[in-house]
């Protein structure tokens, strides 16, 4: 095997390794972004659920007192 052929193979191997490292870094960044998105979606869902429950509770109490006020008349 000649020196130039060996150098060419080494350069191709270095390029392939650089591409693989870049792909791995991209995959890790994508996974981190996906996890962050899932976490924020879950937090928003929880907040929405609690807001609906609080609104429903206030409406229920208002309805009870309104019903009692109408029933007294």
Secondary structure, 3 states (H helix, E strand, C coil): CCHHHHHHHHHHHHHHHHHHHHHHHHHHHHHHHHHHHHHHHHHHHHHHHHHHHHHHHHHHHHHHHHHHHHHHC
